[in-house]
Amino acid sequence: MALISTLGVLTRDHDGDLLTVRVPEPLLMRAARLIENTAALVHHGCPLPPDVAEDVRPHLQKALRDDAARLRALIPDTGRRSSSGLWAVPDNPL
């Protein structure tokens, strides 16, 4: 969860102006999937933490889905897969 939080901080305030950060594709995929699953749980009425008001539920669900979409956008569509290679980096970095 700490890694997902770190990825969120890295992507939250940036619209494509980040320097290249090497991360394994499976990490991004797993983080996006966990966040999407959490959004689905929120949508289906899972209990919220005691300090979170119920009227925040739709906003929380949207924020989670947006975060997952941002993570998925970091994975280049190269048409190839790799098991242990690094993704989210250009083939010819500067």
C-alpha positions in Angstrom: 0.0 0.0 0.0 2.9 2.4 0.7 4.1 1.8 -2.9 0.7 2.6 -4.3 0.6 5.7 -2.2 4.0 6.8 -3.5 2.9 6.2 -7.1 -0.2 8.3 -6.4 1.9 11.2 -5.1 4.1 11.0 -8.2 1.2 11.2 -10.6 -1.3 13.4 -8.7 0.0 16.8 -9.6 1.7 16.1 -12.9 0.3 16.0 -16.4 3.0 14.3 -18.4 5.8 16.6 -17.2 7.5 14.0 -15.0 11.0 12.8 -15.7 11.3 9.2 -16.7 10.9 6.9 -13.8 11.7 3.2 -14.3 9.2 0.9 -12.7 8.2 -2.7 -13.6 5.0 -3.0 -15.6 3.6 -5.5 -13.2 3.8 -3.0 -10.4 1.8 -0.5 -12.3 -0.8 -3.1 -13.4 -1.1 -4.5 -9.8 -1.4 -1.0 -8.3 -4.1 0.0 -10.8 -6.0 -3.3 -10.3 -5.9 -2.8 -6.5 -7.2 0.7 -6.8 -9.9 -0.3 -9.3 -11.0 -3.1 -6.9 -11.2 -0.6 -4.0 -13.3 1.8 -6.2 -15.7 -1.1 -6.9 -15.9 -2.0 -3.2 -16.7 1.7 -2.4 -19.4 1.6 -5.2 -20.9 -1.5 -3.8 -21.3 -0.1 -0.3 -18.3 -1.4 1.7 -17.9 0.2 5.1 -16.0 3.5 5.0 -13.5 4.5 7.8 -15.3 6.0 10.8 -14.0 9.5 10.0 -15.2 9.5 6.4 -18.7 10.8 5.8 -21.1 8.7 3.7 -21.7 11.6 1.3 -18.1 11.4 0.2 -18.6 7.9 -1.3 -19.2 9.0 -4.9 -16.2 11.4 -4.8 -14.0 8.7 -3.3 -15.0 6.2 -6.0 -14.3 8.7 -8.8 -10.9 9.7 -7.3 -9.9 6.1 -7.1 -10.9 5.4 -10.6 -9.1 8.5 -11.8 -5.9 7.4 -10.0 -6.1 3.9 -11.6 -6.5 5.4 -15.0 -3.5 7.6 -14.5 -1.4 4.6 -13.5 -2.6 2.7 -16.6 -1.7 5.6 -18.8 1.9 5.3 -17.7 2.2 1.9 -19.4 3.3 2.4 -23.0 1.3 0.6 -25.6 4.2 -1.1 -27.3 2.3 -4.3 -28.2 5.0 -6.3 -26.3 5.0 -7.8 -22.9 7.9 -8.5 -20.6 8.3 -10.6 -17.5 11.0 -8.7 -15.6 11.8 -5.9 -17.9 11.3 -2.3 -17.0 8.3 -0.4 -18.4 7.0 3.2 -18.3 10.2 4.3 -19.9 10.9 5.2 -23.5 12.9 2.8 -25.7 15.5 5.5 -26.4 15.8 7.6 -23.2 17.5 11.0 -23.6 
